[in-house]
Amino acid sequence: KRILSRQAHELRFMKLIYDNQRQVERIAGRSGNSYATFQDKGKLVRKVKYGQQENGRYSAINTENDATIEIRVFKGSLRKERVLSALEFVHACVEYTREVKVTSKNHALSWPKFTGYVSSNMEAYPNLVTIMSESFAGDSNPDETN
């Protein structure tokens, strides 16, 4: 059961990122490209259960290694807040998806629900909050789906 529980958490974590590609790309500072494609969207169960990926290690979330999950979407930066926001984003995604209950009615993995979690935990994610507000500063609706 522990393995199934871990796999379910991995699936929720990946689904949050893949389902909110546009917003994740904005925070990450770059669009999906040959280094970090989103081609696995819609095939996440196979990715989690069997480690099968469409684009090898160059998926937005690389699961080819047995002991790690590599998040490849972030652009390199020398800006302290941007580097820390990447770490805070991954931490927030892990923590948010750890116990969240997903049903067809609650939209638990939607961007507004996730940003609500980040906002209610601002003290834990100060750099992420800063980068999120900068990244979506001119948007009429940053919660719009892909």
DSSP file with accessible surface (Angstrom, degrees, kcal/mol):
  #  RESIDUE AA STRUCTURE BP1 BP2  ACC     N-H-->O    O-->H-N    N-H-->O    O-->H-N    TCO  KAPPA ALPHA  PHI   PSI    X-CA   Y-CA   Z-CA
    1    1 A K     >        0   0  210      0, 0.0     4,-2.6     0, 0.0     5,-0.2   0.000 360.0 360.0 360.0 -35.0    0.0    0.0    0.0
    2    2 A R  H  >  +     0   0  224      2,-0.2     4,-2.5     1,-0.2     5,-0.2   0.914 360.0  49.4 -59.6 -41.5    2.9    2.4    0.7
    3    3 A I  H  > S+     0   0  105      2,-0.2     4,-2.9     1,-0.2     5,-0.2   0.942 111.3  49.0 -64.3 -44.0    4.1    2.1   -2.9
    4    4 A L  H  > S+     0   0  116      1,-0.2     4,-2.5     2,-0.2    -2,-0.2   0.910 111.0  50.2 -62.1 -39.6    0.6    2.8   -4.2
    5    5 A S  H  X S+     0   0   74     -4,-2.6     4,-2.1     2,-0.2    -1,-0.2   0.917 111.5  48.3 -64.3 -42.4    0.3    5.8   -1.9
    6    6 A R  H  X S+     0   0  130     -4,-2.5     4,-2.6     2,-0.2    -2,-0.2   0.927 112.2  49.1 -63.7 -43.0    3.6    7.1   -3.1
    7    7 A Q  H  X S+     0   0   36     -4,-2.9     4,-2.4     1,-0.2    -2,-0.2   0.901 109.1  52.4 -64.1 -38.5    2.6    6.6   -6.7
    8    8 A A  H  X S+     0   0   38     -4,-2.5     4,-2.4    -5,-0.2    -1,-0.2   0.911 110.6  48.1 -64.1 -39.9   -0.7    8.4   -6.1
    9    9 A H  H  X S+     0   0   30     -4,-2.1     4,-2.7     2,-0.2    -2,-0.2   0.932 111.0  50.4 -65.9 -44.2    1.2   11.4   -4.6
   10   10 A E  H  X S+     0   0   35     -4,-2.6     4,-2.8     1,-0.2     5,-0.2   0.909 110.3  51.1 -58.8 -41.5    3.6   11.4   -7.5
   11   11 A L  H  X S+     0   0   52     -4,-2.4     4,-2.8     2,-0.2    -1,-0.2   0.932 111.1  46.2 -63.7 -46.3    0.7   11.4   -9.9
   12   12 A R  H  X S+     0   0   53     -4,-2.4     4,-2.3     2,-0.2    -2,-0.2   0.923 113.3  50.9 -60.8 -43.5   -1.1   14.3   -8.1
   13   13 A F  H  X S+     0   0   11     -4,-2.7     4,-1.6     2,-0.2    -2,-0.2   0.947 114.5  42.2 -59.0 -50.1    2.3   16.2   -8.1
   14   14 A M  H  X S+     0   0    0     -4,-2.8     4,-3.2     1,-0.2     5,-0.3   0.900 112.1  54.2 -66.8 -39.7    2.9   15.7  -11.8
   15   15 A K  H  X S+     0   0   83     -4,-2.8     4,-2.9    -5,-0.2     5,-0.2   0.905 104.8  54.8 -62.7 -39.9   -0.7   16.4  -12.7
   16   16 A L  H  X S+     0   0    2     -4,-2.3     4,-0.7    -5,-0.2    -1,-0.2   0.938 114.8  39.9 -57.5 -45.5   -0.6   19.8  -10.9
   17   17 A I  H >< S+     0   0    0     -4,-1.6     3,-0.6     2,-0.2     7,-0.3   0.952 119.3  43.7 -71.9 -47.6    2.4   20.8  -12.9
   18   18 A Y  H >< S+     0   0    0     -4,-3.2     3,-1.0     1,-0.2    -2,-0.2   0.877 112.2  52.6 -68.8 -37.1    1.3   19.4  -16.3
   19   19 A D  H 3< S+     0   0   45     -4,-2.9   127,-0.6    -5,-0.3    -1,-0.2   0.670 114.1  43.9 -72.1 -16.2   -2.3   20.7  -16.0
   20   20 A N  T <X S+     0   0    3     -4,-0.7     4,-2.7    -3,-0.6    -1,-0.3  -0.216  72.6 142.4-120.0  42.3   -1.0   24.2  -15.3
   21   21 A Q  H <>  +     0   0   50     -3,-1.0     4,-3.0     1,-0.2     5,-0.2   0.878  68.0  52.6 -53.6 -48.5    1.7   24.3  -18.0
   22   22 A R  H  > S+     0   0   54      1,-0.2     4,-1.8     2,-0.2    -1,-0.2   0.942 114.1  42.2 -57.7 -46.8    1.2   28.0  -18.9
   23   23 A Q  H  > S+     0   0    0      2,-0.2     4,-2.2     1,-0.2    -1,-0.2   0.904 114.2  51.3 -68.5 -40.5    1.5   29.2  -15.3
   24   24 A V  H  X S+     0   0    2     -4,-2.7     4,-3.0    -7,-0.3     5,-0.2   0.926 108.6  51.9 -63.5 -42.6    4.4   26.9  -14.5
   25   25 A E  H  X>S+     0   0   30     -4,-3.0     4,-1.3    -5,-0.2     5,-1.1   0.890 108.3  51.8 -61.8 -37.7    6.3   28.1  -17.6
   26   26 A R  H  <5S+     0   0   89     -4,-1.8     3,-0.3    -5,-0.2    -1,-0.2   0.935 113.8  42.4 -64.3 -45.3    5.8   31.7  -16.5
   27   27 A I  H  <5S+     0   0    1     -4,-2.2    -2,-0.2     1,-0.2    -1,-0.2   0.901 113.3  53.6 -67.2 -39.0    7.1   31.0  -13.0
   28   28 A A  H  <5S-     0   0    1     -4,-3.0    47,-2.7    -5,-0.2    -1,-0.2   0.703 108.0-126.1 -71.0 -20.8   10.0   28.9  -14.5
   29   29 A G  T  <5S+     0   0   29     -4,-1.3     2,-0.3    -3,-0.3    -3,-0.2   0.555  78.7  63.5  87.0   6.8   11.0   31.7  -16.8
   30   30 A R  S   <S-     0   0   71     -5,-1.1    -2,-0.2    -6,-0.2     2,-0.1  -0.979  76.8-115.1-158.9 152.1   10.9   29.6  -20.0
   31   31 A S        -     0   0   81     -2,-0.3     5,-0.1     1,-0.2    -9,-0.0  -0.440  54.3 -77.4 -80.3 158.6    8.4   27.8  -22.2
   32   32 A G        +     0   0   32     -2,-0.1     2,-0.2     3,-0.1     5,-0.2  -0.288  67.9 158.4 -54.1 133.1    8.6   24.0  -22.7
   33   33 A N    >   -     0   0   59      3,-0.5     3,-1.2    25,-0.1    -1,-0.0  -0.718  60.0 -62.1-142.0-164.3   11.4   23.3  -25.1
   34   34 A S  T 3  S+     0   0   84      1,-0.3     3,-0.3    -2,-0.2    -2,-0.1   0.723 132.3  52.9 -65.2 -17.8   13.7   20.5  -26.1
   35   35 A Y  T 3  S+     0   0  129      1,-0.2    -1,-0.3    38,-0.1     2,-0.1   0.692 126.7  16.8 -85.4 -22.1   15.2   20.5  -22.6
   36   36 A A  S <  S+     0   0    1     -3,-1.2    -3,-0.5    -5,-0.1    23,-0.3  -0.539  78.3 179.5-154.4  79.8   11.8   20.2  -20.8
   37   37 A T  B     -a   59   0A  15     21,-2.7    23,-3.3    -3,-0.3    24,-0.3  -0.472  27.6-147.7 -86.3 157.9    8.9   19.1  -22.9
   38   38 A F    >   +     0   0   18     21,-0.2     3,-1.6     1,-0.2    -1,-0.1  -0.041  61.3 121.2-107.8  27.8    5.3   18.7  -21.8
   39   39 A Q  T 3   +     0   0  107      1,-0.3    -1,-0.2     3,-0.0    20,-0.1   0.689  62.6  68.0 -67.8 -17.2    4.6   15.8  -24.2
   40   40 A D  T >   +     0   0    1     -3,-0.2     3,-2.8     2,-0.1    -1,-0.3   0.558  68.0 124.6 -80.3  -7.1    3.8   13.4  -21.4
   41   41 A K  T <  S+     0   0   83     -3,-1.6   -26,-0.0     1,-0.3    -3,-0.0  -0.274  77.8  22.7 -55.5 132.9    0.6   15.3  -20.5
   42   42 A G  T 3  S+     0   0   74    -27,-0.0    -1,-0.3     1,-0.0     3,-0.1   0.369 115.6  70.5  90.1  -6.7   -2.3   12.8  -20.6
   43   43 A K    <>  +     0   0   83     -3,-2.8     4,-1.7     1,-0.1    -2,-0.1  -0.054  57.5 120.1-127.4  29.1    0.1    9.9  -20.1
   44   44 A L  H  >  +     0   0   12      2,-0.2     4,-2.8     1,-0.2     5,-0.3   0.826  67.9  58.6 -72.1 -30.6    1.0   10.5  -16.5
   45   45 A V  H  > S+     0   0   94      2,-0.2     4,-3.1     1,-0.2     5,-0.3   0.960 109.8  44.9 -63.1 -46.4   -0.3    7.2  -15.1
   46   46 A R  H  > S+     0   0   92      1,-0.2     4,-2.3     2,-0.2     6,-1.2   0.889 113.0  52.6 -62.2 -37.6    2.0    5.3  -17.4
   47   47 A K  H  X S+     0   0    1     -4,-1.7     4,-1.2     4,-0.2    -2,-0.2   0.927 116.2  38.0 -64.7 -45.4    4.8    7.7  -16.5
   48   48 A V  H  < S+     0   0   17     -4,-2.8    -2,-0.2     2,-0.2    -1,-0.2   0.941 122.4  41.4 -72.2 -47.3    4.4    7.1  -12.8
   49   49 A K  H  < S+     0   0  115     -4,-3.1    -3,-0.2    -5,-0.3    -2,-0.2   0.897 134.7  14.8 -72.1 -40.1    3.6    3.4  -12.8
   50   50 A Y  H  < S-     0   0  150     -4,-2.3    -3,-0.2    -5,-0.3    -1,-0.2   0.450  93.8-120.5-117.5  -4.4    6.1    2.3  -15.4
   51   51 A G     <  +     0   0   31     -4,-1.2     2,-0.4    -5,-0.5    -4,-0.2   0.692  58.2 153.9  71.5  19.0    8.6    5.2  -15.8
   52   52 A Q        -     0   0   99     -6,-1.2     2,-0.3    -9,-0.1    -1,-0.2  -0.692  19.3-177.0 -87.0 128.8    7.7    5.5  -19.5
   53   53 A Q    >   -     0   0   26     -2,-0.4     3,-0.6    -3,-0.1     4,-0.1  -0.933  30.3-137.8-126.4 149.2    8.3    9.0  -20.9
   54   54 A E  T 3  S+     0   0   78     -2,-0.3    -1,-0.1     1,-0.2     3,-0.1   0.855 103.9  27.7 -69.9 -38.3    7.6   10.4  -24.4
   55   55 A N  T >  S-     0   0   53      1,-0.4     3,-1.7   -18,-0.1    -1,-0.2  -0.086 101.2-127.1-121.0  32.2   10.8   12.4  -24.6
   56   56 A G  G X  S-     0   0   23     -3,-0.6     3,-0.9     1,-0.3    -1,-0.4  -0.194  78.3 -15.7  58.4-143.7   13.2   10.5  -22.4
   57   57 A R  G 3  S+     0   0  104      1,-0.3    -1,-0.3     5,-0.1     5,-0.1   0.612 124.9  79.8 -69.5  -9.7   15.0   12.5  -19.8
   58   58 A Y  G <   +     0   0   94     -3,-1.7   -21,-2.7   -22,-0.1    -1,-0.3   0.154  64.9 119.5 -89.3  22.4   14.0   15.7  -21.5
   59   59 A S  B <  S-a   37   0A   0     -3,-0.9    13,-0.3   -23,-0.3     3,-0.2  -0.509  81.5-110.4 -78.0 155.6   10.5   15.7  -20.1
   60   60 A A  S    S+     0   0    0    -23,-3.3    12,-2.9     1,-0.3    13,-0.6   0.881 117.9  31.0 -53.4 -39.0    9.4   18.6  -18.0
   61   61 A I  E    S-B   71   0B   0    -24,-0.3     2,-0.6    10,-0.2    -1,-0.3  -0.963  87.2-153.4-122.0 111.3    9.4   16.1  -15.1
   62   62 A N  E     +B   70   0B   2      8,-3.0     8,-2.6    -2,-0.5     3,-0.1  -0.757  22.9 168.0 -89.4 121.2   12.1   13.4  -15.6
   63   63 A T        +     0   0   19     -2,-0.6    -1,-0.1     6,-0.2    -6,-0.1   0.142  44.9 108.1-115.2  17.5   11.3   10.1  -13.9
   64   64 A E        +     0   0   97     -8,-0.1     2,-0.3     6,-0.1    -1,-0.1   0.761  62.2  79.3 -69.6 -25.9   13.9    8.0  -15.6
   65   65 A N  S    S-     0   0   87      3,-0.3     3,-0.3    -3,-0.1     5,-0.1  -0.647  78.7-136.5 -83.5 143.0   16.1    7.7  -12.4
   66   66 A D  S    S+     0   0  176     -2,-0.3    -1,-0.1     1,-0.2   -15,-0.0   0.874  97.6  32.9 -65.9 -39.4   14.9    5.2   -9.8
   67   67 A A  S    S+     0   0   99      2,-0.0     2,-0.3     0, 0.0    -1,-0.2   0.492 115.6  48.2-103.0  -2.0   15.5    7.3   -6.7
   68   68 A T        -     0   0   80     -3,-0.3     2,-0.4    -5,-0.1    -3,-0.3  -0.932  56.2-145.4-138.6 160.8   14.7   10.9   -7.9
   69   69 A I        -     0   0   60     -2,-0.3     2,-0.5    -5,-0.1    -6,-0.2  -0.999  24.4-152.1-121.3 125.5   12.3   13.0   -9.8
   70   70 A E  E     -B   62   0B  63     -8,-2.6    -8,-3.0    -2,-0.4     2,-0.7  -0.882   3.9-153.4-105.3 123.6   14.0   15.8  -11.8
   71   71 A I  E     +B   61   0B  35     -2,-0.5     3,-0.3   -10,-0.2   -10,-0.2  -0.858  19.1 174.3 -94.7 114.4   12.0   19.0  -12.5
   72   72 A R        +     0   0   32    -12,-2.9   -11,-0.1    -2,-0.7    -1,-0.1   0.352  49.8  92.2-105.6   4.3   13.6   20.4  -15.7
   73   73 A V        +     0   0    3    -13,-0.6     2,-0.3     2,-0.1   -43,-0.2   0.705  59.4 102.4 -78.7 -16.3   11.4   23.4  -16.5
   74   74 A F        -     0   0   41     -3,-0.3     2,-0.2   -45,-0.1   -45,-0.2  -0.478  65.1-135.3 -81.2 133.6   13.3   26.2  -14.7
   75   75 A K        -     0   0  124    -47,-2.7   -45,-0.1    -2,-0.3    -1,-0.1  -0.560  34.4-102.3 -74.9 143.5   15.5   28.6  -16.6
   76   76 A G        +     0   0   68     -2,-0.2     2,-0.3   -47,-0.0    -1,-0.1  -0.303  47.6 178.4 -64.5 151.3   18.9   29.2  -15.0
   77   77 A S        -     0   0   43      1,-0.1    -3,-0.0    -3,-0.1    -1,-0.0  -0.994  39.0-154.9-154.3 150.9   19.3   32.4  -13.1
   78   78 A L  S    S+     0   0  181     -2,-0.3     2,-0.6     5,-0.0    -1,-0.1   0.429  70.2 107.2-100.4  -4.4   21.8   34.4  -11.0
   79   79 A R     >  -     0   0   89      1,-0.2     4,-2.2     2,-0.0     3,-0.5  -0.666  66.3-145.8 -80.7 120.2   19.0   36.2   -9.2
   80   80 A K  H  > S+     0   0  145     -2,-0.6     4,-2.7     1,-0.2     5,-0.3   0.882  96.1  51.5 -52.8 -47.0   18.6   34.9   -5.7
   81   81 A E  H  > S+     0   0   71      1,-0.2     4,-2.1     2,-0.2    -1,-0.2   0.867 110.1  49.6 -62.6 -37.0   14.8   35.3   -5.5
   82   82 A R  H  > S+     0   0   52     -3,-0.5     4,-1.6     2,-0.2    -1,-0.2   0.920 112.2  46.7 -70.5 -41.7   14.3   33.4   -8.7
   83   83 A V  H  X S+     0   0   70     -4,-2.2     4,-1.6     1,-0.2     3,-0.3   0.950 116.0  45.2 -63.9 -47.0   16.6   30.4   -7.7
   84   84 A L  H  X S+     0   0   57     -4,-2.7     4,-2.7     1,-0.2    -1,-0.2   0.867 107.9  58.0 -66.2 -33.7   14.9   30.2   -4.2
   85   85 A S  H  X S+     0   0    1     -4,-2.1     4,-2.8    -5,-0.3    -1,-0.2   0.866 102.4  54.8 -65.9 -33.0   11.4   30.5   -5.8
   86   86 A A  H  X S+     0   0   18     -4,-1.6     4,-2.2    -3,-0.3    -1,-0.2   0.941 111.0  44.6 -63.8 -44.9   12.1   27.4   -7.9
   87   87 A L  H  X S+     0   0  114     -4,-1.6     4,-2.4     1,-0.2    -2,-0.2   0.920 114.9  48.5 -63.7 -43.9   12.9   25.5   -4.8
   88   88 A E  H  X S+     0   0   29     -4,-2.7     4,-3.0     2,-0.2    -2,-0.2   0.878 109.0  54.1 -65.1 -37.2    9.9   26.9   -3.0
   89   89 A F  H  X S+     0   0    1     -4,-2.8     4,-2.6     2,-0.2    -2,-0.2   0.948 110.4  45.1 -61.9 -48.9    7.7   26.1   -5.9
   90   90 A V  H  X S+     0   0   40     -4,-2.2     4,-2.6     2,-0.2    -2,-0.2   0.934 114.9  48.9 -62.2 -43.0    8.7   22.4   -6.0
   91   91 A H  H  X S+     0   0   97     -4,-2.4     4,-2.9     1,-0.2     5,-0.3   0.932 111.4  49.3 -61.2 -45.7    8.3   22.3   -2.2
   92   92 A A  H  X S+     0   0    0     -4,-3.0     4,-3.0     1,-0.2     5,-0.3   0.910 111.1  50.0 -61.7 -41.1    4.9   23.9   -2.3
   93   93 A C  H  X S+     0   0    0     -4,-2.6     4,-2.2    -5,-0.2    -1,-0.2   0.926 112.6  47.1 -62.7 -43.9    3.8   21.4   -5.1
   94   94 A V  H  X S+     0   0   39     -4,-2.6     4,-1.0    -5,-0.2    -2,-0.2   0.952 117.1  42.1 -62.7 -49.4    5.0   18.5   -3.0
   95   95 A E  H  X S+     0   0   63     -4,-2.9     4,-0.6     1,-0.2     3,-0.4   0.911 114.3  50.5 -67.8 -41.4    3.3   19.6    0.2
   96   96 A Y  H  X S+     0   0   29     -4,-3.0     4,-0.7    -5,-0.3     3,-0.4   0.915 115.8  41.8 -62.5 -42.2    0.1   20.7   -1.5
   97   97 A T  H  < S+     0   0    0     -4,-2.2    -1,-0.2    -5,-0.3    -2,-0.2   0.575  92.6  87.8 -84.9  -6.3   -0.3   17.4   -3.3
   98   98 A R  H  < S+     0   0   98     -4,-1.0    -1,-0.2    -3,-0.4    -2,-0.1   0.925 112.2   3.2 -58.9 -47.6    0.7   15.3   -0.4
   99   99 A E  H  < S+     0   0  131     -4,-0.6    -1,-0.2    -3,-0.4    -2,-0.1   0.414  92.5 130.9-121.4  -1.1   -2.8   15.0    1.2
  100  100 A V     <  -     0   0   28     -4,-0.7     2,-0.6    -5,-0.2   -88,-0.1  -0.296  52.4-134.9 -61.8 138.5   -5.1   16.8   -1.2
  101  101 A K        -     0   0  146      5,-0.0     2,-0.6     7,-0.0     7,-0.2  -0.862  17.9-152.6 -95.6 124.0   -8.2   14.9   -2.1
  102  102 A V        +     0   0   71     -2,-0.6     2,-0.3     6,-0.1   -90,-0.0  -0.873  24.9 157.3-104.6 122.9   -8.9   15.0   -5.9
  103  103 A T     >  -     0   0   75     -2,-0.6     4,-0.8     1,-0.0     5,-0.4  -0.902  53.4-109.0-132.2 166.1  -12.4   14.7   -7.1
  104  104 A S  T  4 S+     0   0  106     -2,-0.3    -1,-0.0     1,-0.2    -2,-0.0   0.756 116.8  47.9 -67.7 -19.7  -14.1   15.8  -10.3
  105  105 A K  T  4 S+     0   0  176      1,-0.1    -1,-0.2     2,-0.0    -3,-0.0   0.765 105.1  52.8 -94.4 -26.0  -16.0   18.4   -8.4
  106  106 A N  T  4 S-     0   0   50     -3,-0.2     4,-0.2    -5,-0.0    -2,-0.1   0.613  81.1-146.9 -93.0  -8.2  -13.3   20.1   -6.3
  107  107 A H    ><  +     0   0  127     -4,-0.8     3,-2.1     1,-0.1     6,-0.3   0.873  31.1 169.6  48.8  41.7  -10.8   21.0   -8.9
  108  108 A A  T 3   +     0   0    3     -5,-0.4    -1,-0.1     1,-0.3    -6,-0.1   0.773  69.9  50.4 -58.5 -29.1   -8.1   20.4   -6.3
  109  109 A L  T 3  S+     0   0   13      4,-0.1    -1,-0.3     5,-0.0     2,-0.1   0.228  84.7 119.4 -98.5  18.5   -5.2   20.6   -8.8
  110  110 A S  S <> S-     0   0   32     -3,-2.1     4,-2.1    -4,-0.2     5,-0.2  -0.412  75.2-115.3 -78.7 158.5   -6.4   23.8  -10.4
  111  111 A W  H  > S+     0   0    4     32,-0.3     4,-3.1     1,-0.2     5,-0.3   0.914 113.6  54.4 -62.1 -43.3   -4.1   26.9  -10.4
  112  112 A P  H  > S+     0   0   58      0, 0.0     4,-1.9     0, 0.0    -1,-0.2   0.915 109.4  48.2 -60.3 -38.2   -6.5   29.0   -8.2
  113  113 A K  H  > S+     0   0  103     -6,-0.3     4,-1.8     2,-0.2    -2,-0.2   0.924 113.8  47.0 -66.5 -42.8   -6.5   26.2   -5.5
  114  114 A F  H  X S+     0   0    0     -4,-2.1     4,-2.4     2,-0.2    -1,-0.2   0.936 112.0  48.9 -65.3 -45.5   -2.7   25.9   -5.6
  115  115 A T  H  X S+     0   0   26     -4,-3.1     4,-2.8     1,-0.2    -1,-0.2   0.849 107.8  56.4 -66.1 -29.5   -2.2   29.7   -5.5
  116  116 A G  H  X S+     0   0   37     -4,-1.9     4,-2.3    -5,-0.3    -1,-0.2   0.914 107.6  48.6 -63.5 -41.0   -4.6   29.8   -2.5
  117  117 A Y  H  X S+     0   0   52     -4,-1.8     4,-0.7     2,-0.2    -2,-0.2   0.935 112.3  47.9 -63.0 -46.1   -2.4   27.3   -0.7
  118  118 A V  H >< S+     0   0    1     -4,-2.4     3,-1.0     1,-0.2     7,-0.2   0.937 112.1  50.0 -61.5 -45.3    0.7   29.3   -1.5
  119  119 A S  H >< S+     0   0   69     -4,-2.8     3,-1.2     1,-0.3    -1,-0.2   0.886 108.9  51.1 -61.8 -39.1   -1.0   32.5   -0.3
  120  120 A S  H 3< S+     0   0   82     -4,-2.3    -1,-0.3     1,-0.3    -2,-0.2   0.609 116.1  42.8 -76.4  -8.0   -2.1   31.0    2.9
  121  121 A N  T XX S+     0   0   44     -3,-1.0     3,-1.5    -4,-0.7     4,-1.0  -0.163  73.0 138.9-124.1  37.3    1.5   29.8    3.5
  122  122 A M  T <4  +     0   0   98     -3,-1.2     3,-0.5     1,-0.3     7,-0.2   0.814  65.6  61.2 -53.1 -38.1    3.2   33.0    2.4
  123  123 A E  T 34 S+     0   0  146      1,-0.2    -1,-0.3     2,-0.2    -2,-0.1   0.822 107.0  45.9 -64.5 -27.2    5.8   32.8    5.3
  124  124 A A  T <4 S+     0   0   50     -3,-1.5    -1,-0.2     1,-0.2    -2,-0.2   0.730 122.8  34.8 -84.1 -21.6    7.1   29.5    3.9
  125  125 A Y     X  +     0   0    6     -4,-1.0     4,-2.4    -3,-0.5     5,-0.2  -0.301  65.9 143.1-130.7  51.2    7.2   30.7    0.3
  126  126 A P  H  > S+     0   0   66      0, 0.0     4,-1.9     0, 0.0    -1,-0.1   0.883  78.5  46.2 -63.7 -38.6    8.2   34.4    0.2
  127  127 A N  H  > S+     0   0   29      2,-0.2     4,-2.6     1,-0.2     5,-0.2   0.889 111.5  51.9 -71.8 -37.8   10.3   34.2   -2.9
  128  128 A L  H  > S+     0   0    0      2,-0.2     4,-3.0     1,-0.2     5,-0.2   0.926 108.5  51.2 -62.9 -43.3    7.7   32.2   -4.8
  129  129 A V  H  X S+     0   0   34     -4,-2.4     4,-2.4     2,-0.2    -2,-0.2   0.929 111.5  48.8 -60.2 -42.9    5.1   34.8   -3.9
  130  130 A T  H  X S+     0   0   56     -4,-1.9     4,-2.3    -5,-0.2    -2,-0.2   0.951 114.3  43.6 -61.8 -50.0    7.4   37.5   -5.2
  131  131 A I  H  X S+     0   0    0     -4,-2.6     4,-3.0     1,-0.2    -2,-0.2   0.887 112.3  53.9 -67.2 -36.5    8.1   35.7   -8.5
  132  132 A M  H  X S+     0   0   19     -4,-3.0     4,-1.7    -5,-0.2    -1,-0.2   0.940 110.0  46.5 -63.0 -44.7    4.5   34.7   -9.0
  133  133 A S  H  < S+     0   0   75     -4,-2.4     4,-0.2    -5,-0.2    -2,-0.2   0.904 115.8  45.9 -67.7 -36.1    3.4   38.3   -8.7
  134  134 A E  H >< S+     0   0   86     -4,-2.3     3,-1.0    -5,-0.2     4,-0.3   0.915 111.6  52.2 -67.2 -42.8    6.1   39.5  -11.1
  135  135 A S  H 3< S+     0   0   15     -4,-3.0    -1,-0.2     1,-0.2    -2,-0.2   0.791 119.9  32.9 -66.1 -30.4    5.4   36.7  -13.5
  136  136 A F  T >< S+     0   0   19     -4,-1.7     3,-1.3    -5,-0.2    -1,-0.2   0.198  81.7 121.4-111.8  16.2    1.7   37.5  -13.8
  137  137 A A  T <  S+     0   0   79     -3,-1.0    -1,-0.1     1,-0.3    -2,-0.1   0.847  82.4  32.4 -56.0 -36.6    1.9   41.3  -13.3
  138  138 A G  T 3  S+     0   0   77     -4,-0.3    -1,-0.3    -3,-0.1     2,-0.2   0.579  91.3 117.3-101.0   0.9    0.2   42.3  -16.5
  139  139 A D    <   -     0   0   47     -3,-1.3    -3,-0.1     1,-0.1    -4,-0.0  -0.477  53.5-154.1 -75.4 138.3   -2.2   39.3  -16.9
  140  140 A S  S    S+     0   0  127      1,-0.3    -1,-0.1    -2,-0.2    -4,-0.0   0.842  94.5  12.5 -74.7 -33.5   -5.9   40.0  -16.9
  141  141 A N    >   +     0   0   78      1,-0.1     3,-1.8     3,-0.0    -1,-0.3  -0.661  62.3 176.1-146.0  87.3   -6.5   36.4  -15.6
  142  142 A P  T 3  S+     0   0   38      0, 0.0    -1,-0.1     0, 0.0    -2,-0.1   0.694  81.4  64.7 -65.7 -14.1   -3.5   34.5  -14.4
  143  143 A D  T 3  S+     0   0   57    -32,-0.1   -32,-0.3  -120,-0.0  -120,-0.1   0.510  72.4 124.1 -86.3  -3.6   -5.7   31.6  -13.3
  144  144 A E    <   -     0   0  109     -3,-1.8  -121,-0.2     1,-0.1  -122,-0.1  -0.304  62.6-121.8 -59.3 136.4   -6.7   30.9  -16.9
  145  145 A T              0   0   99      1,-0.2  -125,-0.1  -123,-0.1    -1,-0.1  -0.232 360.0 360.0 -76.1 171.3   -6.0   27.3  -17.9
  146  146 A N              0   0   82   -127,-0.6    -1,-0.2    -2,-0.0  -126,-0.0  -0.141 360.0 360.0 -60.3 360.0   -3.7   26.2  -20.8
